[in-house]
Amino acid sequence: MPGRMSGGEITGNGASIAAISAALLCCALAALALWNLQRRRMRRLIEAAAALIGDERPVRTPQALLQRIGELADLRGRAAQVHGLTGLPTREPLIARMSADGQGTLAIFALYDVNRLSAFDPELGDTVLRLLAHRMVAMIGTRRLLAQVDRSHLALWIGGAAEGAAAEIDALCYAMGDRLTAGEREIVPDIGLRRAVVADDGSAPELVLTRTLAAFSAPAAPADAAPIDLQAIARERYRLEQDLRLAVQRGEMRLDFQPLIDSATACVMGAEALIRWRHPVRGLVSPGQFVPIMEASGLAPEIGTWALNTAVRHAAIWRREGLGRLRIAVNVSGRQLEAHDLDRLVARTLARHGIGPDAIEIELTESVALGDAVGGRATFDALRAMGVRVAIDDFGTGYSSFSTLRTLAFDKIKIDREFVSGVEASRERQAICQSILALGRGLGIRVLAEGVERAEEVAWLHRHGCRHFQGYYFAAPLDPASFAAYVRDRDAVSAKVSAAIDSVVGEERIWA
Protein backbone atom coordinates (compact mmCIF):
# COMPACT_ATOMS: atom_id res chain seq x y z
CA MET A 1 0.00 0.00 0.00
CA PRO A 2 1.50 3.27 -1.06
CA GLY A 3 2.15 5.87 1.61
CA ARG A 4 -0.32 8.76 2.09
CA MET A 5 -0.65 11.98 4.05
CA SER A 6 -2.81 11.81 7.16
CA GLY A 7 -3.09 14.71 9.57
CA GLY A 8 0.10 16.28 8.22
CA GLU A 9 2.11 13.04 8.63
CA ILE A 10 3.21 10.40 6.09
CA THR A 11 1.73 6.99 6.83
CA GLY A 12 2.49 3.64 5.18
CA ASN A 13 5.16 0.93 5.22
CA GLY A 14 8.87 1.69 5.48
CA ALA A 15 9.68 1.13 1.79
CA SER A 16 7.02 3.50 0.58
CA ILE A 17 8.04 6.16 3.11
CA ALA A 18 11.68 5.93 2.03
CA ALA A 19 10.69 6.25 -1.64
CA ILE A 20 8.56 9.29 -0.94
CA SER A 21 11.33 10.90 1.13
CA ALA A 22 13.87 10.37 -1.65
CA ALA A 23 11.49 11.86 -4.21
CA LEU A 24 10.84 14.90 -2.00
CA LEU A 25 14.58 15.40 -1.49
CA CYS A 26 15.21 15.29 -5.26
CA CYS A 27 12.40 17.78 -5.86
CA ALA A 28 13.79 20.08 -3.16
CA LEU A 29 17.32 19.93 -4.60
CA ALA A 30 16.00 20.59 -8.10
CA ALA A 31 13.89 23.51 -6.87
CA LEU A 32 16.87 24.95 -4.98
CA ALA A 33 19.13 24.68 -8.04
CA LEU A 34 16.47 26.27 -10.23
CA TRP A 35 15.91 29.06 -7.69
CA ASN A 36 19.67 29.80 -7.48
CA LEU A 37 19.88 29.87 -11.27
CA GLN A 38 16.92 32.20 -11.54
CA ARG A 39 18.29 34.39 -8.73
CA ARG A 40 21.64 34.73 -10.53
CA ARG A 41 19.86 35.52 -13.77
CA MET A 42 17.60 38.00 -11.98
CA ARG A 43 20.59 39.68 -10.32
CA ARG A 44 22.38 39.99 -13.65
CA LEU A 45 19.21 41.40 -15.19
CA ILE A 46 18.82 43.92 -12.35
CA GLU A 47 22.47 44.97 -12.57
CA ALA A 48 22.16 45.40 -16.33
CA ALA A 49 19.04 47.51 -15.88
CA ALA A 50 20.80 49.62 -13.25
CA ALA A 51 23.69 50.18 -15.65
CA LEU A 52 21.27 51.30 -18.34
CA ILE A 53 19.82 54.00 -16.09
CA GLY A 54 23.32 55.14 -15.16
CA ASP A 55 23.12 54.28 -11.46
CA GLU A 56 26.51 53.36 -10.00
CA ARG A 57 25.12 52.41 -6.59
CA PRO A 58 24.74 48.65 -5.90
CA VAL A 59 21.30 47.38 -6.94
CA ARG A 60 20.58 43.71 -6.16
CA THR A 61 16.84 43.36 -5.59
CA PRO A 62 13.75 44.16 -7.66
CA GLN A 63 12.58 46.51 -4.90
CA ALA A 64 15.85 48.49 -5.07
CA LEU A 65 15.61 48.66 -8.86
CA LEU A 66 12.07 50.01 -8.69
CA GLN A 67 13.22 52.62 -6.19
CA ARG A 68 16.05 53.72 -8.51
CA ILE A 69 13.65 53.91 -11.45
CA GLY A 70 11.31 56.07 -9.36
CA GLU A 71 14.18 58.38 -8.43
CA LEU A 72 15.18 58.61 -12.07
CA ALA A 73 11.63 59.51 -13.05
CA ASP A 74 11.62 62.29 -10.45
CA LEU A 75 14.93 63.61 -11.78
CA ARG A 76 13.66 63.53 -15.34
CA GLY A 77 10.52 65.35 -14.22
CA ARG A 78 12.60 68.09 -12.63
CA ALA A 79 14.88 68.23 -15.67
CA ALA A 80 11.83 68.88 -17.83
CA GLN A 81 11.12 71.95 -15.70
CA VAL A 82 14.66 73.39 -15.39
CA HIS A 83 17.33 73.70 -18.07
CA GLY A 84 20.48 71.86 -17.04
CA LEU A 85 22.96 74.44 -18.34
CA THR A 86 21.44 77.77 -17.29
CA GLY A 87 19.10 76.69 -14.50
CA LEU A 88 16.28 78.64 -16.16
CA PRO A 89 12.71 77.32 -16.35
CA THR A 90 11.94 75.49 -19.59
CA ARG A 91 9.06 75.73 -22.06
CA GLU A 92 6.58 73.86 -19.86
CA PRO A 93 6.66 76.26 -16.85
CA LEU A 94 6.55 79.21 -19.26
CA ILE A 95 3.37 77.97 -20.92
CA ALA A 96 1.83 77.26 -17.51
CA ARG A 97 2.60 80.81 -16.35
CA MET A 98 1.20 82.32 -19.56
CA SER A 99 -1.98 80.29 -19.12
CA ALA A 100 -2.33 81.37 -15.50
CA ASP A 101 -1.84 85.10 -16.23
CA GLY A 102 -4.08 85.15 -19.29
CA GLN A 103 -2.63 88.34 -20.73
CA GLY A 104 0.81 89.86 -20.97
CA THR A 105 3.80 90.46 -23.21
CA LEU A 106 6.08 87.72 -24.53
CA ALA A 107 9.59 88.62 -25.68
CA ILE A 108 11.74 86.04 -27.49
CA PHE A 109 15.50 86.62 -27.63
CA ALA A 110 17.43 84.73 -30.31
CA LEU A 111 21.04 84.18 -29.20
CA TYR A 112 22.72 83.94 -32.58
CA ASP A 113 26.17 83.75 -30.98
CA VAL A 114 25.45 80.49 -29.22
CA ASN A 115 25.05 78.30 -32.31
CA ARG A 116 27.88 80.00 -34.22
CA LEU A 117 30.35 79.75 -31.36
CA SER A 118 29.33 76.18 -30.51
CA ALA A 119 30.17 75.11 -34.06
CA PHE A 120 33.89 75.44 -33.35
CA ASP A 121 33.95 75.60 -29.54
CA PRO A 122 30.96 74.05 -27.74
CA GLU A 123 32.28 75.09 -24.34
CA LEU A 124 32.48 78.74 -25.43
CA GLY A 125 28.91 78.60 -26.71
CA ASP A 126 27.77 77.21 -23.36
CA THR A 127 29.66 79.97 -21.53
CA VAL A 128 28.04 82.72 -23.59
CA LEU A 129 24.61 81.19 -23.00
CA ARG A 130 25.15 81.03 -19.24
CA LEU A 131 26.52 84.58 -19.05
CA LEU A 132 23.61 86.04 -21.00
CA ALA A 133 21.08 84.13 -18.91
CA HIS A 134 22.69 85.23 -15.64
CA ARG A 135 22.87 88.85 -16.82
CA MET A 136 19.17 88.87 -17.64
CA VAL A 137 18.17 87.17 -14.38
CA ALA A 138 20.13 89.76 -12.39
CA MET A 139 18.23 92.53 -14.17
CA ILE A 140 14.69 91.23 -13.97
CA GLY A 141 14.85 89.64 -10.51
CA THR A 142 11.96 87.27 -9.86
CA ARG A 143 9.01 89.46 -10.79
CA ARG A 144 9.17 88.27 -14.40
CA LEU A 145 9.58 84.78 -15.79
CA LEU A 146 12.66 84.17 -17.91
CA ALA A 147 12.68 80.77 -19.59
CA GLN A 148 14.89 78.85 -22.00
CA VAL A 149 12.65 77.46 -24.71
CA ASP A 150 15.41 75.81 -26.74
CA ARG A 151 19.17 75.83 -27.24
CA SER A 152 19.42 79.37 -28.62
CA HIS A 153 16.21 81.12 -27.57
CA LEU A 154 15.31 82.74 -24.27
CA ALA A 155 11.78 83.95 -23.52
CA LEU A 156 10.73 86.72 -21.14
CA TRP A 157 7.12 86.78 -19.96
CA ILE A 158 5.66 89.94 -18.41
CA GLY A 159 2.16 89.25 -17.17
CA GLY A 160 -0.61 91.83 -17.02
CA ALA A 161 -1.30 94.93 -19.08
CA ALA A 162 1.09 95.74 -21.91
CA GLU A 163 1.65 99.31 -20.66
CA GLY A 164 5.32 99.79 -19.80
CA ALA A 165 6.36 96.32 -20.97
CA ALA A 166 7.95 97.60 -24.18
CA ALA A 167 10.14 100.07 -22.28
CA GLU A 168 11.18 97.33 -19.87
CA ILE A 169 12.15 95.01 -22.73
CA ASP A 170 14.07 97.79 -24.48
CA ALA A 171 15.99 98.53 -21.27
CA LEU A 172 16.87 94.86 -21.07
CA CYS A 173 18.17 94.98 -24.64
CA TYR A 174 20.42 97.90 -23.74
CA ALA A 175 22.10 95.89 -21.00
CA MET A 176 22.30 92.71 -23.06
CA GLY A 177 24.23 94.58 -25.73
CA ASP A 178 27.25 95.02 -23.42
CA ARG A 179 30.40 93.02 -23.98
CA LEU A 180 30.75 89.62 -22.36
CA THR A 181 34.04 88.27 -21.06
CA ALA A 182 34.20 84.54 -21.77
CA GLY A 183 37.55 83.20 -20.66
CA GLU A 184 40.15 85.30 -22.47
CA ARG A 185 37.72 86.52 -25.12
CA GLU A 186 35.47 89.56 -25.22
CA ILE A 187 32.26 89.03 -27.16
CA VAL A 188 29.63 91.55 -28.21
CA PRO A 189 26.37 89.58 -28.15
CA ASP A 190 24.39 89.29 -31.38
CA ILE A 191 20.77 89.07 -30.34
CA GLY A 192 17.52 89.04 -32.28
CA LEU A 193 14.23 89.99 -30.67
CA ARG A 194 10.53 89.43 -31.31
CA ARG A 195 7.75 90.35 -28.97
CA ALA A 196 4.06 89.52 -28.91
CA VAL A 197 1.26 91.09 -26.89
CA VAL A 198 -1.00 88.33 -25.58
CA ALA A 199 -4.65 89.18 -24.94
CA ASP A 200 -6.87 87.31 -22.53
CA ASP A 201 -9.01 86.03 -25.39
CA GLY A 202 -8.48 82.31 -25.14
CA SER A 203 -5.38 82.22 -27.35
CA ALA A 204 -3.39 79.07 -26.69
CA PRO A 205 -0.07 80.09 -25.06
CA GLU A 206 1.77 77.27 -26.81
CA LEU A 207 0.55 78.52 -30.19
CA VAL A 208 1.60 82.10 -29.37
CA LEU A 209 5.04 80.87 -28.31
CA THR A 210 5.50 78.71 -31.42
CA ARG A 211 4.36 81.50 -33.74
CA THR A 212 6.68 84.06 -32.13
CA LEU A 213 9.62 81.69 -32.38
CA ALA A 214 8.79 81.00 -36.02
CA ALA A 215 8.85 84.73 -36.76
CA PHE A 216 12.66 84.66 -36.69
CA SER A 217 12.78 82.57 -39.85
CA ALA A 218 9.73 84.07 -41.54
CA PRO A 219 10.33 86.45 -44.46
CA ALA A 220 7.96 88.94 -42.88
CA ALA A 221 7.15 89.05 -39.18
CA PRO A 222 3.48 88.86 -38.18
CA ALA A 223 1.81 92.01 -36.91
CA ASP A 224 1.83 90.91 -33.29
CA ALA A 225 5.53 89.97 -33.35
CA ALA A 226 7.14 93.13 -34.70
CA PRO A 227 10.95 93.05 -35.00
CA ILE A 228 13.13 95.54 -33.16
CA ASP A 229 16.14 97.16 -34.80
CA LEU A 230 18.94 96.11 -32.46
CA GLN A 231 21.46 98.30 -34.24
CA ALA A 232 19.25 101.31 -33.58
CA ILE A 233 18.93 100.24 -29.96
CA ALA A 234 22.70 99.90 -29.69
CA ARG A 235 23.21 103.37 -31.15
CA GLU A 236 20.60 104.82 -28.80
CA ARG A 237 22.20 103.09 -25.84
CA TYR A 238 25.62 104.44 -26.81
CA ARG A 239 24.28 108.00 -27.01
CA LEU A 240 22.57 107.64 -23.64
CA GLU A 241 25.76 106.29 -22.09
CA GLN A 242 27.81 109.22 -23.42
CA ASP A 243 25.24 111.71 -22.11
CA LEU A 244 25.11 109.91 -18.78
CA ARG A 245 28.88 110.25 -18.38
CA LEU A 246 28.47 114.04 -18.41
CA ALA A 247 25.14 114.26 -16.57
CA VAL A 248 26.61 114.83 -13.10
CA GLN A 249 29.02 117.54 -14.27
CA ARG A 250 26.23 119.27 -16.19
CA GLY A 251 23.93 119.28 -13.17
CA GLU A 252 21.31 117.11 -14.86
CA MET A 253 21.09 114.59 -12.02
CA ARG A 254 18.98 115.25 -8.95
CA LEU A 255 17.67 113.43 -5.91
CA ASP A 256 14.01 113.17 -4.98
CA PHE A 257 13.00 112.02 -1.51
CA GLN A 258 10.04 109.73 -0.79
CA PRO A 259 8.91 110.01 2.85
CA LEU A 260 9.11 107.05 5.23
CA ILE A 261 6.22 107.09 7.69
CA ASP A 262 6.04 105.81 11.28
CA SER A 263 2.37 105.03 11.90
CA ALA A 264 2.93 104.73 15.66
CA THR A 265 3.88 108.42 15.92
CA ALA A 266 2.18 109.61 12.72
CA CYS A 267 5.42 111.35 11.75
CA VAL A 268 7.94 111.30 8.94
CA MET A 269 10.95 109.33 10.18
CA GLY A 270 13.08 109.74 7.07
CA ALA A 271 13.11 109.28 3.32
CA GLU A 272 14.51 107.16 0.52
CA ALA A 273 16.75 109.11 -1.86
CA LEU A 274 15.88 108.34 -5.49
CA ILE A 275 18.07 109.37 -8.44
CA ARG A 276 16.39 111.30 -11.25
CA TRP A 277 17.92 112.35 -14.57
CA ARG A 278 16.47 115.29 -16.45
CA HIS A 279 18.05 115.28 -19.88
CA PRO A 280 18.19 118.69 -21.64
CA VAL A 281 16.62 117.23 -24.81
CA ARG A 282 14.87 114.00 -23.79
CA GLY A 283 13.37 115.38 -20.61
CA LEU A 284 13.00 113.06 -17.61
CA VAL A 285 14.73 109.76 -18.45
CA SER A 286 13.19 106.68 -16.86
CA PRO A 287 15.37 104.92 -14.26
CA GLY A 288 14.52 101.72 -16.12
CA GLN A 289 16.52 103.11 -19.05
CA PHE A 290 19.53 104.72 -17.41
CA VAL A 291 20.12 102.54 -14.33
CA PRO A 292 21.05 99.39 -16.36
CA ILE A 293 23.41 101.53 -18.46
CA MET A 294 24.88 103.06 -15.31
CA GLU A 295 25.56 99.60 -13.88
CA ALA A 296 26.92 98.04 -17.06
CA SER A 297 29.14 100.96 -18.10
CA GLY A 298 30.98 101.27 -14.79
CA LEU A 299 29.41 104.65 -13.94
CA ALA A 300 27.62 103.32 -10.84
CA PRO A 301 30.43 104.12 -8.36
CA GLU A 302 30.77 107.71 -9.60
CA ILE A 303 27.03 108.43 -9.64
CA GLY A 304 26.56 106.49 -6.40
CA THR A 305 29.20 108.64 -4.68
CA TRP A 306 27.43 111.78 -5.92
CA ALA A 307 24.08 110.46 -4.63
CA LEU A 308 25.52 109.62 -1.20
CA ASN A 309 27.16 113.05 -0.88
CA THR A 310 23.98 114.85 -1.98
CA ALA A 311 21.76 112.86 0.40
CA VAL A 312 24.05 113.49 3.38
CA ARG A 313 24.27 117.20 2.50
CA HIS A 314 20.48 117.52 2.53
CA ALA A 315 20.23 115.53 5.77
CA ALA A 316 22.67 117.96 7.41
CA ILE A 317 20.70 120.97 6.13
CA TRP A 318 17.40 119.59 7.41
CA ARG A 319 18.84 118.91 10.84
CA ARG A 320 20.15 122.45 11.05
CA GLU A 321 16.68 123.68 10.05
CA GLY A 322 15.15 121.76 12.96
CA LEU A 323 13.26 119.10 11.00
CA GLY A 324 14.30 116.40 13.46
CA ARG A 325 16.64 113.45 13.26
CA LEU A 326 15.58 112.25 9.85
CA ARG A 327 17.33 109.18 8.46
CA ILE A 328 17.90 109.14 4.69
CA ALA A 329 18.12 105.77 2.91
CA VAL A 330 20.66 105.69 0.08
CA ASN A 331 20.68 102.87 -2.48
CA VAL A 332 23.99 101.10 -3.12
CA SER A 333 24.85 99.31 -6.36
CA GLY A 334 26.66 96.02 -6.77
CA ARG A 335 29.68 97.84 -8.22
CA GLN A 336 29.96 100.01 -5.10
CA LEU A 337 29.78 96.98 -2.84
CA GLU A 338 32.41 95.14 -4.89
CA ALA A 339 34.88 97.98 -4.32
CA HIS A 340 35.08 97.02 -0.60
CA ASP A 341 35.60 100.64 0.48
CA LEU A 342 31.97 101.63 1.04
CA ASP A 343 32.46 102.03 4.80
CA ARG A 344 35.38 104.42 4.29
CA LEU A 345 33.43 106.39 1.68
CA VAL A 346 30.50 106.76 4.09
CA ALA A 347 32.79 107.84 6.94
CA ARG A 348 34.46 110.51 4.78
CA THR A 349 31.11 111.82 3.54
CA LEU A 350 29.64 112.10 7.04
CA ALA A 351 32.75 113.89 8.27
CA ARG A 352 32.65 116.31 5.31
CA HIS A 353 29.17 117.49 6.27
CA GLY A 354 29.65 117.31 10.04
CA ILE A 355 26.82 114.90 10.73
CA GLY A 356 26.52 111.63 12.66
CA PRO A 357 26.03 108.10 11.28
CA ASP A 358 22.38 108.04 12.36
CA ALA A 359 21.61 110.43 9.49
CA ILE A 360 21.75 107.78 6.77
CA GLU A 361 20.82 104.20 6.04
CA ILE A 362 22.47 102.07 3.35
CA GLU A 363 19.92 100.18 1.28
CA LEU A 364 20.59 97.40 -1.19
CA THR A 365 18.60 94.75 -2.97
CA GLU A 366 18.85 91.08 -2.07
CA SER A 367 20.49 90.20 -5.39
CA VAL A 368 23.27 92.75 -4.73
CA ALA A 369 23.82 91.41 -1.22
CA LEU A 370 24.00 87.82 -2.46
CA GLY A 371 26.50 88.80 -5.14
CA ASP A 372 29.31 89.21 -2.61
CA ALA A 373 28.08 87.74 0.66
CA VAL A 374 31.56 87.32 2.16
CA GLY A 375 32.85 90.77 1.28
CA GLY A 376 29.43 92.23 2.01
CA ARG A 377 29.46 90.86 5.53
CA ALA A 378 32.75 92.60 6.31
CA THR A 379 31.47 95.89 4.85
CA PHE A 380 28.17 95.66 6.73
CA ASP A 381 29.94 94.91 9.99
CA ALA A 382 32.14 97.97 9.49
CA LEU A 383 29.11 100.17 8.73
CA ARG A 384 27.19 98.94 11.75
CA ALA A 385 30.23 99.46 13.96
CA MET A 386 30.10 103.11 12.84
CA GLY A 387 26.41 103.31 13.72
CA VAL A 388 25.09 103.22 10.14
CA ARG A 389 22.05 101.02 9.55
CA VAL A 390 21.80 98.61 6.62
CA ALA A 391 18.46 97.70 4.98
CA ILE A 392 17.55 94.99 2.47
CA ASP A 393 15.17 96.07 -0.29
CA ASP A 394 12.70 93.92 -2.29
CA PHE A 395 12.75 91.28 0.43
CA GLY A 396 11.07 88.01 -0.53
CA THR A 397 11.59 88.35 -4.28
CA GLY A 398 14.92 86.46 -4.29
CA TYR A 399 15.63 82.74 -4.00
CA SER A 400 17.66 82.85 -0.79
CA SER A 401 15.93 85.41 1.41
CA PHE A 402 16.13 83.63 4.73
CA SER A 403 19.68 82.41 4.24
CA THR A 404 20.59 86.01 3.39
CA LEU A 405 19.36 87.16 6.78
CA ARG A 406 21.41 84.44 8.46
CA THR A 407 24.55 85.38 6.55
CA LEU A 408 24.34 89.17 6.54
CA ALA A 409 23.38 91.44 9.42
CA PHE A 410 20.53 93.75 8.38
CA ASP A 411 18.72 96.35 10.47
CA LYS A 412 15.63 96.66 8.29
CA ILE A 413 13.58 94.53 5.90
CA LYS A 414 11.51 96.23 3.20
CA ILE A 415 8.53 94.15 2.09
CA ASP A 416 8.38 94.39 -1.68
CA ARG A 417 5.39 96.13 -3.25
CA GLU A 418 4.56 92.90 -5.09
CA PHE A 419 3.33 91.46 -1.77
CA VAL A 420 1.88 94.73 -0.42
CA SER A 421 -0.38 95.56 -3.36
CA GLY A 422 -3.91 94.35 -2.60
CA VAL A 423 -2.77 92.48 0.52
CA GLU A 424 -6.13 92.98 2.26
CA ALA A 425 -7.81 90.81 -0.39
CA SER A 426 -5.21 88.14 -1.15
CA ARG A 427 -4.69 85.07 1.01
CA GLU A 428 -1.29 84.39 -0.55
CA ARG A 429 0.03 87.94 0.02
CA GLN A 430 -1.33 87.98 3.55
CA ALA A 431 0.56 84.79 4.37
CA ILE A 432 3.80 86.20 2.92
CA CYS A 433 3.49 89.54 4.74
CA GLN A 434 2.61 87.88 8.05
CA SER A 435 5.63 85.57 7.69
CA ILE A 436 7.99 88.49 7.03
CA LEU A 437 6.55 90.49 9.93
CA ALA A 438 6.92 87.49 12.25
CA LEU A 439 10.47 86.98 11.02
CA GLY A 440 11.30 90.61 11.75
CA ARG A 441 9.88 90.36 15.27
CA GLY A 442 11.75 87.15 15.94
CA LEU A 443 15.10 88.51 14.74
CA GLY A 444 14.65 92.01 16.12
CA ILE A 445 14.70 93.57 12.63
CA ARG A 446 12.54 96.54 11.67
CA VAL A 447 10.07 95.90 8.86
CA LEU A 448 8.84 98.52 6.38
CA ALA A 449 6.14 98.02 3.75
CA GLU A 450 6.98 99.80 0.50
CA GLY A 451 4.69 100.63 -2.38
CA VAL A 452 1.54 101.21 -0.29
CA GLU A 453 -0.98 103.03 -2.46
CA ARG A 454 -4.31 102.48 -0.69
CA ALA A 455 -5.69 103.01 2.80
CA GLU A 456 -6.89 99.39 2.92
CA GLU A 457 -3.32 98.13 2.51
CA VAL A 458 -2.05 100.36 5.32
CA ALA A 459 -4.94 99.33 7.57
CA TRP A 460 -4.39 95.60 7.09
CA LEU A 461 -0.61 95.82 7.55
CA HIS A 462 -0.98 98.04 10.63
CA ARG A 463 -3.42 95.58 12.22
CA HIS A 464 -0.86 92.83 11.72
CA GLY A 465 2.04 94.63 13.33
CA CYS A 466 3.63 96.73 10.57
CA ARG A 467 4.45 100.27 11.72
CA HIS A 468 6.67 101.68 8.97
CA PHE A 469 5.39 102.58 5.49
CA GLN A 470 6.49 104.08 2.18
CA GLY A 471 4.38 104.69 -0.90
CA TYR A 472 2.14 106.95 -2.92
CA TYR A 473 -0.69 106.68 -0.38
CA PHE A 474 1.35 109.01 1.82
CA ALA A 475 3.45 110.88 -0.75
CA ALA A 476 5.19 110.59 -4.10
CA PRO A 477 8.95 111.21 -4.32
CA LEU A 478 9.45 114.94 -3.64
CA ASP A 479 12.13 117.47 -4.44
CA PRO A 480 14.12 118.66 -1.37
CA ALA A 481 12.03 121.80 -0.75
CA SER A 482 8.72 119.95 -1.08
CA PHE A 483 9.97 117.16 1.19
CA ALA A 484 10.93 119.68 3.90
CA ALA A 485 7.46 121.24 3.66
CA TYR A 486 5.85 117.79 3.91
CA VAL A 487 7.80 117.00 7.08
CA ARG A 488 6.71 120.28 8.66
CA ASP A 489 3.03 119.62 7.89
CA ARG A 490 2.52 117.12 10.69
CA ASP A 491 -1.24 117.51 10.59
CA ALA A 492 -1.41 116.30 7.00
CA VAL A 493 0.74 113.26 7.78
CA SER A 494 -1.31 112.47 10.88
CA ALA A 495 -4.54 112.77 8.92
CA LYS A 496 -3.33 110.25 6.31
CA VAL A 497 -2.30 107.80 9.01
CA SER A 498 -5.59 108.18 10.89
CA ALA A 499 -7.65 107.86 7.73
CA ALA A 500 -6.07 104.48 7.06
CA ILE A 501 -5.79 103.05 10.56
CA ASP A 502 -9.16 104.27 11.83
CA SER A 503 -11.04 103.35 8.67
CA VAL A 504 -13.69 100.67 8.95
CA VAL A 505 -12.68 98.19 6.32
CA GLY A 506 -15.20 95.61 7.44
CA GLU A 507 -14.40 91.95 7.50
CA GLU A 508 -11.21 91.11 5.65
CA ARG A 509 -11.87 89.71 2.22
CA ILE A 510 -9.98 86.57 1.47
CA TRP A 511 -9.61 85.56 -2.14
CA ALA A 512 -8.34 82.16 -3.02
Secondary structure, DSSP 8 states (H G I E B T S, - for coil): ---EEETTEEES-HHHHHHHHHHHHHHHHHHHHHHHHHHHHHHHHHHHHHHHTT--S---SHHHHHHHHHHHHHHHHHHHHB-TTT--B-HHHHHHHHHHH-SEEEEEEEEHHHHHHHHH-HHHHHHHHHHHHHHHHHHHTTSSEEEEEETTEEEEEEES-STTHHHHHHHHHHHHTS-EEETTEEE---EEEEEEEE-SSS--HHHHHHHHHHTTTSSS--TTS-B--HHHHHHHHHHHHHHHHHHTTTT-EEEEEEEEEETTTTEEEEEEEEEEEEETTTEEE-HHHHHHHHHHTT-HHHHHHHHHHHHHHHHHHHHHTT----EEEEE--HHHHHTT-HHHHHHHHHHHHT--GGGEEEEEEHHHHHHTHHHHHHHHHHHHHHT-EEEEEEETSSS-HHHHHHHS--SEEEE-HHHHTTGGGBHHHHHHHHHHHHHHHHHT-EEEEE---SHHHHHHHHHTT--EEESTTT---B-HHHHHHHHH-HHHHHHHHHHHHT----S---B-
